[in-house]
Amino acid sequence: MSRDSKSVFVAMGARLAIVRNEIGLTQTALADALGVSHRAYHSYEKGQRGLPVEALVALGDSFDVDIAWVLMGTKAIRTAHDFDALKRIETELDQHLTSEGIKIKSEKRGAIVARWYQSHVEGREVSDDDVHTWIELVRE
């Protein structure tokens, strides 16, 4: 396996672990759901080998996972993600941070966006106080 193939498998394995955590399954449970052995599944997450097409199809069909994201990191983890809402949330947060003169690291910005988006997905209204609290939490 060339170095490039190895890095592809490692990145894909990391995304597969993210998917598994998002859907709330253990490695064994997801291996069973995909019809592969636990040992084989473990090697996929570790980036030692690529997922077979049949397992990718089962992952997409059974858990509404965007296979393009698993393979290449494009689009989103789940096909049902609301990209317009996510863009709006990011824009509103950036405008607020700029208007208040607040600078935060990108990973902390990502944490705020994730909380805000989760609230959106769950149908909860996000108030200005919520955003201020999240900003204060990541600034400490």
Phi, psi and chi 1 to 4 in degrees:
 res  aa     phi    psi   chi1   chi2   chi3   chi4
   1 MET       -  132.0  173.9  179.6   -9.0      -
   2 SER   -75.1  163.6   73.6      -      -      -
   3 ARG   -59.1  -38.8 -172.8  169.8 -179.7   87.6
   4 ASP   -63.5  -43.4  -71.2  -22.7      -      -
   5 SER   -62.6  -40.6  -64.5      -      -      -
   6 LYS   -61.1  -45.3  173.6  115.9  177.1  103.2
   7 SER   -65.9  -33.4   65.1      -      -      -
   8 VAL   -63.9  -46.3  167.2      -      -      -
   9 PHE   -65.8  -38.9  -73.0  165.4      -      -
  10 VAL   -64.5  -44.8  167.4      -      -      -
  11 ALA   -65.1  -41.8      -      -      -      -
  12 MET   -64.8  -40.0 -171.5  170.0   63.0      -
  13 GLY   -62.1  -39.9      -      -      -      -
  14 ALA   -64.2  -42.4      -      -      -      -
  15 ARG   -66.8  -35.6  -71.8 -172.0  -66.4  -87.7
  16 LEU   -63.5  -40.0 -174.8   59.8      -      -
  17 ALA   -63.7  -39.0      -      -      -      -
  18 ILE   -62.4  -45.5  -68.7  168.0      -      -
  19 VAL   -58.9  -48.4  166.6      -      -      -
  20 ARG   -59.4  -42.3 -179.5  178.7   55.0   77.7
  21 ASN   -66.8  -38.6  -75.5  -49.8      -      -
  22 GLU   -64.8  -38.0 -177.5  176.2  -62.3      -
  23 ILE   -86.3   -6.0   59.4 -179.5      -      -
  24 GLY    77.8   36.7      -      -      -      -
  25 LEU  -116.4  154.4  -65.8  177.8      -      -
  26 THR   -78.7  167.4   63.3      -      -      -
  27 GLN   -59.3  -42.0  -75.7 -172.9  -10.6      -
  28 THR   -63.1  -44.8  -58.7      -      -      -
  29 ALA   -64.6  -42.3      -      -      -      -
  30 LEU   -69.8  -37.5 -171.7   51.5      -      -
  31 ALA   -58.4  -45.7      -      -      -      -
  32 ASP   -61.0  -44.0  -70.0  -16.5      -      -
  33 ALA   -63.4  -31.9      -      -      -      -
  34 LEU   -90.5   -7.2  -60.9  178.7      -      -
  35 GLY    76.0   31.1      -      -      -      -
  36 VAL  -123.3  162.8  -61.4      -      -      -
  37 SER   -72.7  157.8   72.1      -      -      -
  38 HIS   -62.0  -40.5  176.2 -101.1      -      -
  39 ARG   -61.0  -43.9 -175.1  177.4  179.6  153.5
  40 ALA   -63.9  -45.7      -      -      -      -
  41 TYR   -60.1  -43.4 -179.5   84.0      -      -
  42 HIS   -57.6  -40.5 -178.1   72.8      -      -
  43 SER   -67.2  -28.6   71.4      -      -      -
  44 TYR   -67.6  -47.9  -54.3  145.9      -      -
  45 GLU   -65.5  -34.0  -86.2 -163.1   20.0      -
  46 LYS   -76.8   -7.4  -68.9 -159.2   59.6   95.9
  47 GLY    78.3   20.5      -      -      -      -
  48 GLN   -83.7  -19.7  -64.1  168.7  -24.0      -
  49 ARG  -159.3  161.8   57.5 -164.8 -101.9 -156.6
  50 GLY   -87.7  155.3      -      -      -      -
  51 LEU   -70.2  138.7 -111.5   65.1      -      -
  52 PRO   -68.5  153.3    2.0    0.7      -      -
  53 VAL   -55.2  -41.1  171.3      -      -      -
  54 GLU   -60.1  -39.4  -62.5   84.8   -1.6      -
  55 ALA   -69.3  -38.2      -      -      -      -
  56 LEU   -63.4  -43.6  -76.7  165.2      -      -
  57 VAL   -62.4  -44.3  170.1      -      -      -
  58 ALA   -62.3  -39.2      -      -      -      -
  59 LEU   -62.0  -45.9 -175.0   64.0      -      -
  60 GLY   -65.5  -46.0      -      -      -      -
  61 ASP   -69.3  -43.0  -71.7  -13.3      -      -
  62 SER   -79.0  -30.7  -60.3      -      -      -
  63 PHE  -125.7   11.6  -58.8  102.2      -      -
  64 ASP    54.5   42.3 -165.6   29.5      -      -
  65 VAL   -95.4  139.0  170.9      -      -      -
  66 ASP   -78.4  108.2 -174.2  -19.0      -      -
  67 ILE   -64.8  -32.9  -60.0  -51.5      -      -
  68 ALA   -60.7  -36.0      -      -      -      -
  69 TRP   -68.0  -43.6 -174.9   82.7      -      -
  70 VAL   -61.0  -44.9  174.4      -      -      -
  71 LEU   -72.8  -45.7  -71.2  170.6      -      -
  72 MET  -126.4   -4.9  -60.0  171.9  -68.9      -
  73 GLY    79.1   18.5      -      -      -      -
  74 THR   -95.8  159.6   58.7      -      -      -
  75 LYS    61.2 -125.9  -61.8 -169.3 -179.8 -177.4
  76 ALA  -137.6  166.8      -      -      -      -
  77 ILE   -62.3  -48.1  -63.3  172.0      -      -
  78 ARG  -107.4  141.6  -59.9  -54.3 -109.7  -43.1
  79 THR   -69.3  -20.1   55.8      -      -      -
  80 ALA   -89.6    8.7      -      -      -      -
  81 HIS   -63.7  145.3  -81.3 -145.7      -      -
  82 ASP   -96.7   91.7 -175.6  -13.8      -      -
  83 PHE   -66.2  -34.6  -69.6  110.5      -      -
  84 ASP   -63.6  -42.8  -69.3  -26.2      -      -
  85 ALA   -64.8  -41.5      -      -      -      -
  86 LEU   -62.8  -43.3 -171.6   55.6      -      -
  87 LYS   -63.3  -41.5  -72.9  177.1 -170.8  173.4
  88 ARG   -62.9  -43.9  179.6 -174.3   48.5   77.7
  89 ILE   -61.5  -46.7  -71.4  166.6      -      -
  90 GLU   -61.9  -41.7  -71.2 -178.3  -47.3      -
  91 THR   -64.2  -46.8  -59.7      -      -      -
  92 GLU   -62.1  -41.5  -73.4 -178.0   28.3      -
  93 LEU   -64.5  -46.3  177.0   60.0      -      -
  94 ASP   -61.3  -40.7  -70.3  -18.5      -      -
  95 GLN   -63.3  -41.9  -72.4  172.4  -12.7      -
  96 HIS   -64.6  -46.6  176.7   76.0      -      -
  97 LEU   -61.1  -41.9  -67.1  172.1      -      -
  98 THR   -65.3  -46.1  -59.5      -      -      -
  99 SER   -65.5  -29.0   70.4      -      -      -
 100 GLU   -92.9   -4.1  -63.6  -68.5  -39.2      -
 101 GLY    67.2   31.3      -      -      -      -
 102 ILE   -97.2  130.5  -60.8  170.5      -      -
 103 LYS  -115.5  127.1  -65.4 -168.4 -175.2  -63.5
 104 ILE  -134.4  157.3   56.6  175.3      -      -
 105 LYS   -66.8  153.4  -67.1 -178.2  179.2 -178.8
 106 SER   -62.1  -36.0   61.9      -      -      -
 107 GLU   -68.5  -30.1   64.7  -90.4   12.0      -
 108 LYS   -75.2  -35.8  -66.3 -173.8  177.3 -161.4
 109 ARG   -60.6  -42.7  176.8 -169.8  171.3  -86.7
 110 GLY   -61.2  -36.4      -      -      -      -
 111 ALA   -65.1  -39.6      -      -      -      -
 112 ILE   -66.8  -46.1  -66.1  170.1      -      -
 113 VAL   -58.7  -42.0  169.5      -      -      -
 114 ALA   -62.3  -43.8      -      -      -      -
 115 ARG   -63.9  -43.1  -73.9 -179.0  178.6  179.0
 116 TRP   -64.8  -45.4 -163.7  -24.5      -      -
 117 TYR   -64.5  -40.4 -176.2   73.1      -      -
 118 GLN   -59.9  -41.6 -176.8   65.1   35.5      -
 119 SER   -61.1  -41.9  -64.4      -      -      -
 120 HIS   -60.7  -47.0  167.7   76.7      -      -
 121 VAL   -60.7  -38.3  168.5      -      -      -
 122 GLU   -82.6   -1.5  -66.5  171.0   -4.9      -
 123 GLY    79.5   15.9      -      -      -      -
 124 ARG   -91.3  136.4  -71.5 -175.0  -82.1  130.6
 125 GLU   -73.4  137.2 -170.9   68.1   33.3      -
 126 VAL  -103.5  123.1  173.2      -      -      -
 127 SER   -93.5  166.3   68.7      -      -      -
 128 ASP   -59.6  -36.4  -73.1  -17.2      -      -
 129 ASP   -61.7  -39.1  -72.5  -19.3      -      -
 130 ASP   -59.5  -47.5  -67.4  -32.2      -      -
 131 VAL   -63.1  -43.7  175.9      -      -      -
 132 HIS   -61.3  -41.4  -70.9  -82.6      -      -
 133 THR   -62.7  -45.4  -60.0      -      -      -
 134 TRP   -62.2  -40.8  -63.7  -26.3      -      -
 135 ILE   -63.4  -45.2  -68.7  169.6      -      -
 136 GLU   -62.6  -37.5  -71.0  -53.7  -47.5      -
 137 LEU   -63.2  -39.0  -73.1  173.1      -      -
 138 VAL   -84.0  -17.8  -62.4      -      -      -
 139 ARG   -76.6  -23.2  -72.8  175.4   81.1  177.3
 140 GLU   -75.6      -  -62.4  178.2  -20.2      -
